[in-house]
Amino acid sequence: MISLHAEHSRDVSRFLLGLTKGERQTAEDLLQETMLRAWRHIDSLPEDTEGVRRWLFTVARRLVIDVVRMRHNRPAEVGAVDLNWIAARDDTTGSALAGASMRYAFDRLTPAHRDILSQVYVHGRSIDEVAQLLGVPVGTVKSRTHYALRALRTGLEAA
């Protein structure tokens, strides 16, 4: 059996690699299965080297056919999907009520407070950018943001 493997494995491996379109792992698995079947039928193998070679190539070809049939009958495998880009949502009644309360409290703020919170938290602008945009000092933007958040928190507690 060792001489059988040493004598024919390279040629059968190349043959399988061609039939599997370069899938090295599949070709190696099929070579192993081919040699295992030869070992199991060692008593019934042909006596001549050419007959053994034909027998090995026939078994290898049939194994490839079996693999192709199995893949066609099996549903296609899909890779793992990265769902991190999808924003997680909490579709509960509690989140709907919280959103409604936030809108209610936000609408009750003064226009200056709404504008500051909108620029900083909705548009994501820095304090310096907001100060430049509104034409006010940075300290004023900071204090308005503080008082706007305090007013919003008070409005949420009342809602």
ChimeraX attribute file (.defattr): number of C-alpha atoms within 10 A of each C-alpha:
attribute: neighborCount
match mode: 1-to-1
recipient: residues
	/A:1	11
	/A:2	8
	/A:3	8
	/A:4	16
	/A:5	15
	/A:6	9
	/A:7	13
	/A:8	16
	/A:9	19
	/A:10	12
	/A:11	13
	/A:12	23
	/A:13	21
	/A:14	16
	/A:15	16
	/A:16	25
	/A:17	19
	/A:18	13
	/A:19	15
	/A:20	18
	/A:21	10
	/A:22	12
	/A:23	12
	/A:24	15
	/A:25	11
	/A:26	16
	/A:27	23
	/A:28	17
	/A:29	12
	/A:30	24
	/A:31	26
	/A:32	16
	/A:33	15
	/A:34	24
	/A:35	21
	/A:36	13
	/A:37	14
	/A:38	20
	/A:39	16
	/A:40	11
	/A:41	10
	/A:42	12
	/A:43	9
	/A:44	9
	/A:45	16
	/A:46	13
	/A:47	9
	/A:48	8
	/A:49	13
	/A:50	10
	/A:51	12
	/A:52	16
	/A:53	19
	/A:54	12
	/A:55	16
	/A:56	23
	/A:57	20
	/A:58	13
	/A:59	19
	/A:60	25
	/A:61	18
	/A:62	14
	/A:63	17
	/A:64	18
	/A:65	14
	/A:66	12
	/A:67	15
	/A:68	13
	/A:69	11
	/A:70	11
	/A:71	12
	/A:72	10
	/A:73	9
	/A:74	9
	/A:75	8
	/A:76	8
	/A:77	7
	/A:78	6
	/A:79	6
	/A:80	6
	/A:81	6
	/A:82	7
	/A:83	8
	/A:84	7
	/A:85	6
	/A:86	7
	/A:87	7
	/A:88	8
	/A:89	7
	/A:90	9
	/A:91	8
	/A:92	9
	/A:93	9
	/A:94	10
	/A:95	12
	/A:96	12
	/A:97	11
	/A:98	14
	/A:99	12
	/A:100	13
	/A:101	17
	/A:102	17
	/A:103	13
	/A:104	15
	/A:105	19
	/A:106	22
	/A:107	13
	/A:108	14
	/A:109	17
	/A:110	11
	/A:111	10
	/A:112	12
	/A:113	21
	/A:114	18
	/A:115	17
	/A:116	23
	/A:117	22
	/A:118	14
	/A:119	19
	/A:120	16
	/A:121	11
	/A:122	10
	/A:123	9
	/A:124	12
	/A:125	16
	/A:126	12
	/A:127	19
	/A:128	14
	/A:129	15
	/A:130	20
	/A:131	18
	/A:132	13
	/A:133	11
	/A:134	12
	/A:135	10
	/A:136	12
	/A:137	13
	/A:138	15
	/A:139	12
	/A:140	12
	/A:141	23
	/A:142	16
	/A:143	11
	/A:144	18
	/A:145	22
	/A:146	15
	/A:147	13
	/A:148	21
	/A:149	18
	/A:150	12
	/A:151	18
	/A:152	23
	/A:153	15
	/A:154	12
	/A:155	18
	/A:156	16
	/A:157	10
	/A:158	9
	/A:159	12
